[in-house]
């Protein structure tokens, strides 16, 4: 069994996230870290590997040189190897371009199962797993809260309006998991030391047989910062607070 886990480096959700003047992610505005949802995706793969020792887990990402740090953390968690698609023409790549490149990279790597997060915490497009599956002509099991992997198939449950849907598919397949899925393990000292020696390959578009066309097929024409939040209304209760609160709610059509 060979499982490829798709990984993305994102700004730390506990810090400021900003766009630069061109509408692209300002990568120096905050610390860059592995997306937490991808850590949960990796955990799902590692749990299967723990029970099936012949399993190979590969983490794959598309991004700049800084993404190496993110991939090394994934290796320290237990992944066997890592692949980084790095090419200057991919700066600002949109979902269409990103999914095409990732699909080509996993096809080059070889796999039985692709595991991803359901959406990134920066772009929140939520479409890459489905688009990768479409490129590869594979079934997609999206937004799984639970995931079970066997040698021949994959299954899980996802939330729908009014209930839960249980889905399954034969391998090879693509699945995406939600924040309700497996909680990621912490790297231990032994894992951190071993990660330094694990293979991490860097490949370009030329290695994938793709042309270095402009990364983005959509363009941001303008970006402005969110207005500073104004101070709220303070009510001092001197016997009239209930009436003032009711008047405020009514004026704002909240009641």
Protein Blocks (a to p, Z undefined) as FASTA:
>chain_A
ZZdddddddddfkbccdddfkopacfklpccdddfklmmmmmmmmmmmmmmmkbccdddd
dddfklmmmmmmmmmnopabdcddddfklgopafklmmmmmmmmmmmnopabdcddfbdf
klonopmmmmmmmmnopacdehifbdcddfkbccdddddehiacdddddddddddddfkl
ccdddddfklmmmmmmpccddddfklnopacddfblcdcfbdcdddddddddddddehjm
mmmmmmmmmmnopZZ
